[in-house]
Amino acid sequence: MAGSTHSVTNQPEPLVGYDVFSTDRALVGAVERHTAPDLLDEVRDELTALGRTSGSAQVQEWGAQANGNPPRLRTHDRYGHRVDEVDFDPAWHRLLGKGVSAGLTTAWSRPAGHVRRAAGFLVWTQVDAGNCCPLSMTHAAVPALRAEPALAAEWEPRLASTVYDRGLRPAGQKAGALFGMAMTEKQGGSDVRANTTAARPLAEDGTYELTGHKWFCSAPMSDGFLVLAQAPEGLTCFLVPRLLADGTRNVFMIQRLKDKLGNRSNASAEVEFDGTWARRVGEEGRGVPTIIEMVAATRLDCVLGSAGLMRQAVAQAVHHCTYREAFGGRLVDKPLMRNVLADLALESEAATTLAMRLAAAYDDGGEQERALLRIAVPAAKYWVTKRCAPLAVEAAECLGGNGYVEESGMPRLVRESPLNSIWEGAGNVQALDVLRALQREPQALNAYLLEVGRTRGADHRLDAAVKDLLTELGDLEGVEGRARRLAERLALVLQGSLLVRYAPPEVADAFCGARLGGDGGAAFGTLPGTLDLESVVERARPVA
């Protein structure tokens, strides 16, 4: 029969038309335990609505379109005027509008603000990680701006708005605003104290003009930017508006867009300042302390973003293996494939549980929780973002050759997976920040040990790991060379403690055995066969 050779069988349907939030049991559980009972229904409804939007075929297609049609730089208009604008695919604007309207640009003044936003950010990352960049920076700019109360009063309502106003107009004329940042320079990278951009005071009112080049400017079409520059008293933080109050363009010359491995939908640029008008944020010479709260918030978003990418990779792998048959049965029922899927699911759940615990610490805001964040955020940022890339690659392999084809969506996850480890300080920077917290802030270690001590006696492998960690912490001689190992162990022990407290027994048992007890191998899919792996995989299955 003509055309019979092209009958399509044994190909799973796309994973669309499902609720990304409600089918993520680990995330739902975290939201329920970290949200006050009187707010839970409201928060659950909000996240369920976002989850359904995120899993819809239309919105998933927007994510593919935005990445398939990257932004383009337009330096001049048709008449030769310098405009320095970036043109995006319409799908980008649709996605950004959805993210803003979902409240992903602020958490600082809402009840349970950080938990509900963190869960939403984790869900929305699974549509398109690129548009999460301006959402993250807009959210994170708030604590830095609060170093200058007048600026915070002026800008915070704009950043907290749930209206995406994409027009290029003075921020005071807009219904909502977005923030970007430009910190690093070509000669310094993470060493921002090596910055050479100069800031010259214009008046006693905190206005300056900036001259210099920034190697990475994130989201260059934002309404305002936080920038570091050298003022007379040293490195200082500044707010650079895209447009001035009278409607004229500030000097913000976009030299080129970066051609990146992943994060293709989002624009990252090199920019030039030449007499660029700016307002000081915080005291002169206090640029790093002023910006550090923003950095901490964006680092948590790196953890959340990686957890979201992991969850989507696992969901795609489990979905495919549930409906794909090979060698006489479903792939998900094959013992070796089940081992791989269960191992991936453990990593994903551990990442989600840790990220949401840190978000809850922000909502609490107490001294003990703030101390915990000082050590747990860089440790989590180091470890969770490091685990994202190998997990994404292994999940793609679960689809076989299909996972290497762009249409599956897995290559986009693979390309995206290293980004959060690099952004906001690469692995070594995070490990060194963990060391600084250990050496300079004993209350941070105390808060950490109190947290993991809540499960003392519940699992012998976790108890042994805590004991080994204390031994290692007791010898800080030449510790810098061991900083990565310390950050890894701190994160793993914290993850194990949280899973023992909150996860089903089969999940906690498998994690503690494989990650803390030495029962797992170096690759995914090397869990002991005596574990209840079927339950672990079933817990991770997205219900479509």
N, C-alpha and C positions, 0 to 999 in steps of 0.2 A: 504493500500500500504506500502510495506517495506520501512522503513526510513522516512515516512511522519511525524512522531512525532518530527523529528529534523529539520523541516523547520524553518529557521530563519527569523523572521519579526520584525518590530518595533525596530530595533537596529540601531542607527545612525552610519554612516560611520566614521572612524577615522578622526580627524581634521588634515589632512596633505595635501600637494600640494597647499599651499596658501602662500601669501606674508605677513609675520608677521608684517613687517613695514607698508606697504601701507594700510592694513586693520585696522590699529590702528589710528583712526581719531584723538584722543587726542594727540598722539605722532607726527603725521604728522603736525598737527596745530602748535605744539610747535616748531618743526624744522623750519617751514616756517616763524614764527614771530621772531625767534632768529638767523636767518641766513641772511647775507647781500644778496640783490637781485642778485648781480653778481656772487655769489657762489651757489645760491640755486639749479640750475639745476645739477651742479656737485655733491652736497651733496645728493640731492634726488636720483640721479641715483646710487650713491654708497650705500645708505641705502636700496634702492629697491632691488639691487642685493643681499645684505646680508639678507634681509627679505625673498626673495625667497629661498635662500639657507637654512635659518633657518626653513622654513615651509616645506621643502621637506621631503618625506617619508624616504629617505636614511639617512639624517642628524638627523632626529628625532630618528631613530633607533640607530644611533651611541650613542646618549645621553642615551638611555635605556641600551645599551651594556656596556658603561663605568661605569654606576652605578650598573649594575648587576654583574660586575666583578671588585670589588674594587682592589686598588693597594696592592702589597705584598712586604714586606721587605726582602731583601737578604743581610745579614750582612757579609757573607764570600763567597768566591768562592770555587770551588771544591777542591782546594789545601790547603785551610785553611787561605788564605790571607784575611784580612779584606777589604771589598769593600764598604759596606754601600750604597747600591743601592736600588732603589724602582722600581719594575717592574709594568708597567701599561698595561691595555688592549689596543690593537691597536687602538680601537675607540677613546681612550683618546688622542692619538697623532694626529689622524686625526682632532679631534675637536680643539685641541690647535693650530694646524697648520692653520686652517681656521680662528680662532680668531686673531692670530698674523697677518696673511695676510690682514685681514680686518682693520688693524690699531688700534686695541683695546688696544695696549700696550703704546700708547703715544698720547698726545694731545697738548703738550706744545709748539710746533713750527709750527703747521699747521694753516692756516686760518680757523676760526670757529672751531678750533680743539676740544674744550671741548664739544660743542653742538653736533657735528657729532659723536664724540666718545661716548658721553653719550647715544645718541639715539641707536647707534650700540650695546653698552653694554647692554642696556635694552632689545633689540631684542635678542641678543645672549644668555642672561640668560634664555630665554624661551626654549632653546635647552638643556642646561646643566649648572647649576649654578656652579658646581665644577671647571670646567676649567676656570671660570671667576676669580678664586682666584689668580693664578699666573699672569693672564692678568692685574688684578687690581694692584697688588703690583709692577709689572714692571713699569706700568704707574706712580704710586705714588712715586716711589723711586727717580724720577728725581729732584723734588724740594729739597729733602734732600741732594742729592749728590752735588747740586749746592752750598752748604755751603763750599765745598772744590773744587774750580774751576779746579784744575788739575785732580781730580777724575772725575768730570762731563765731562770734555773734552775727557777723555779716555773711559768712560762707556756710556754716553748718546747716541752716535750714534749706539751702539750695542742694546740698549733698544728700540730705535726708529725704528729699522729695522722691515721690514714686512716679514722677512724670519725666519721660525721656524727651528732652527738648533739644533736637539735633542742630538747630539753627546756629549759625555763626554770628552771635550778637553779644554785646556786653553781658556779663553774668547777671548783673542787676536787672536786666530786662527779660530774663528767662525763667521758666517755670521749674527748672531743675538744672543742675550742673554736674559735670563729671571732672574727676581729677586724674592727672598723670604724674609722673615724676622723672627727674633727670639728675641722677646722682653721680654715676661713674664717668670716668674720662679715660681716654685711650692709654695714658701712661700709668694709670693707677688701678683700674678695675675695682676690686673689693677694698683696696686701700684708699678710701675716700680722703684720708688726710693728705694724700699726695695731689689732690685736686689743685689746678692752677687757674680756674675761672676766677676772675677778679670782680669784686663788688665795691663800687665807689659810692659813698654816701652822697645823697643829693640835698638832704635837708635834715632837720632834727625830728622829723615826723616818721622816721623809719623807712623812708623811700631811698632806693639805691638804683644804680644802673650796673648791669652785669656785662662782662665781656669774656668770652671763652667758648670752648667747644665741648659738647657732651657726647660721649661715645655711644651711650644707650639712653634714649628717651622713650619711655613706654607710653603708648596711646597718645601720639602727638596731636590728635585732633580734639583733645580735652579742653575744657574751659579754663583750667588753671593747673599749675604744676608746682610741686615742691622741688626745690633745687638747692644744692649745696655749692657755696662759693666762698672764696677767701676775702673776708672783710678786714679792715685795719686791725681788729682785735683777734683775728683768726677765723677758722672755718665756721660758717654761719648758715643757717637755714633761711630760705627765701620763698615767697609765693610769687610766681610769675603768671599773670593773667594772659590768656591768649589774645584778648582784645582789651583795649583800654576803655575807661568809663565813657569817653566821648565817641566811641565806636571805631576809632582808628585801630589798625593792627599793631600790636606790639612787635618789636623786632624779634622774630622767632623763625629763623631760616632753617628749613628742613633740607639738609644736604643730600640725604639718601635714605631709603628704607632698607633695613637688613633683610637679606635673603636667608631665611631661617630653615632649619631642619624640620621643625614642626610649628605649631601655633600659627599656621599660615593665614588664618582669617584675621589675625590681629596685626596691627602695624607697630613696628619698633623702628626707631629712627636715630640718625645722628643729627644733632641740631647745633646751630651756631647762634651765639648771643653777641650783639655788637651795639652796646648802649641800650640794652634791654631793660625796661622799667620793671622794678620788683619791690616788694615790701618785705621787711624783715619779719621773721617768725622766731620769737624767743630772743635771747640775749646774743649779742655779738660774741663770737668765739665758742658758743655752746651749740654748734650745729649738730654734732653727733648725739649728745643727750636729748636734743629737741626731736630729732628724727627717729630715735630708737623705738619709741612707742609705735610709730607707723611700721617700722621694720618688723617688730614683734607680731603685729596684726597680720601683715602680709605673709610672714613666715607660717603662721597658723593656716592661712589660706593655701599655702603650698602643701601642707599636710592634708588639708581637706580636698584640694584638687587632686592630689595623687590618690587619695582614698576613693574619690569619685571615678577616676580613670580605672583603678583596680576593679571596682565594683562593676563597671560597664564591661570590662574585659572578661570577668568571671561570668557575668550574666550571659554574654554572647557565647562563651564556650559551653556553659551548661545547657543553654537553649539548643545549640547546634547538636550536641551529643545526645540530648534527649530525643531528638527527632531524626537523627541520622543512624542508619543501620549499616553494619559491616560484619562480615564473618559470622553471619547467622543470627544476629541480634542487635539491639540498640547499643550504641557506643557507651552510653552512660552506665550500662549494666556490665560492661567488661571490667574485670577487676583492676587491670592496670590503668585504664583510662579513669576509672572511678578514683583511684589513688591520686592521679594528677589533679583531677578536678577538686577533690577534697583538700589537697595541699594548697591549691590556689585560693579556695574559699577560706581557709584558715588565715592566710595572709591578708585577704581583703577584710575579713571581720575584725581582725586585730587592729588594722589601720583605722577602720571606721570607729571602733570603740575608743581607741586612744584619742583620735581627733575630737570626738564629741565630748570626751571628758575634759579636754583642755578648753573647749568652748564654754562648758559649764563653769569652769574656774573663772573665766572672764565675767560671767554673769554674777557669780558670788562676790567677787571683788574684795574679799577679806584679805588680811595680811598673810595668812597661811597659804591661801590660794595664789596670791601674787608671787609668793616665794616659790611655790611649786612651778609656776609658769616659767620662772627665770631659768630653771634647769631643764624642765620637761619640753618646752617649745623647741629649743635648738636640738635636743636629743631626738625628739620626734621628727623634726624637719630633716635631720640627718638620715635617720633610718628609714622612715616610711617612704620618703622620696627616692631613696636608693633602691628600695625593693620594687618600685613601680615598673621600672624598665624590664627586668627579667620576668616579672609576672606577665606583663603585656605580651612579650615575645612567646612565652609558653602558652598563654591563652590563644594566641594566633595559631600556634602549631596544632592546637586541638581541632581546628577546622581544616587541617591538612593544607593542600594546595589552595583551597578556597580562602584560607586566611591570609594568603600572600597576594591576593587580588584586591585592588582598590575598592571594588564594589561591595566587599564584605564589611568595610569600615574598620577592619582590624589594623591595616597599615597606618591609618590616621592615629589610632591609639598608640601604636608602637612609636611613631615619630614624636608624638606628644609626651611620651612617658619620661624622657630624661629631663624635661624642662624644669620642673619644680625643684629638682636637685641642684640646678645651676642658678636659678633665679633667687635673688635676695640672699646671696652668699652661698657658694658651693660647699661641698662636703667638709673640706678642711676648715673653712670659716665657722661652720656650725660646731664642729668638734672642738675648736679652740674656744668658742663661746661657752661650751659646756665646761671646759677647764676653768675658765675665768669665774664662772658661777661657783664651782667647787672650791676654788682657792680664796675667793674674796667674799663670798656670801654664805657663811655656814648655815644660815636659816633656810637657804634653798635646799641644801642636802637634807636638813632635818625634815623639811616639808615632804621631800621625796620619800625618805625612809618611813615617815608616818603613813604616807599613802600606801606604799607596798606592804607595810607591816600589818595592814588591816586583814590580810589573808594568811597571816602566819599560822602554820599548822594545817592548812587546808590541802596542800599538795607538797609532797616531799621533794619533788624536783624544783619547784619554785623556792622552797626554803633553802635548798642547797645552792641555787643560783644567787639568792640574796647573800648568803654567807660568802660565796666566792667573790661577789662584787664588793663586799665590805673589805675583804682581804686585799683586793686590788686597789681600793680607794685608800687603804692604809699605807701604801707605798707610792708616793707621788714623785719619787726621785726620777728625773728624766722622763716625766710623764708626757711631754708633748708628742713624742714619737708613738705613744700608745693612746693618743686622744681619740682616734677613730674607734678603737676597740672599746674604750670606756663609754663613748656615746652609744655605740651599738648595744652594749650590755645593759646600760641604763634604760634604753627604750624597750628592749626585749623583756626585761624583768617587769617593767611597768605594764606592758601589754599582757604578760602572763598573769599578773595580779588582777588586772581589770577583767580578763576573761574568766578567771576562777570565781570572781565575785558575781559576774553578770551573765556570762554565756551559758548555754546548755552544757551539761557535764561532758558530752561527747566532744564538743568543740574545745573546751578547756583542757580536757585530758590529752587530746591529740596535739594541741599547741604546746603544752608544757613538755610532753614527751619528745616532740620533734625539735622545738626551738630552744628548750632549756635543758632537757635530759639527754640529749645526744642520740635520740632514737631515729632521727631523720638524716638523710644524706644532703649533699651539697646542691643537688638539683631538685626541682619540684617533682613530686610523684614518687617519693622514697619514704613514705610513711609506713610504719609497721602494719602488717596486714591484720593484726589482731584488733585494731581499732574499729569503731562503728563509723566507717567512712560513708556508708549509704545515707545515714542521717545527716552527716555534715554536708554532703552534696545536695540533698533534698532541701535543706535549710537555705542554700544559696540559689535555688532555682527560681528564676523570674516566672511568675504565672502570667502567661500571655493569653 
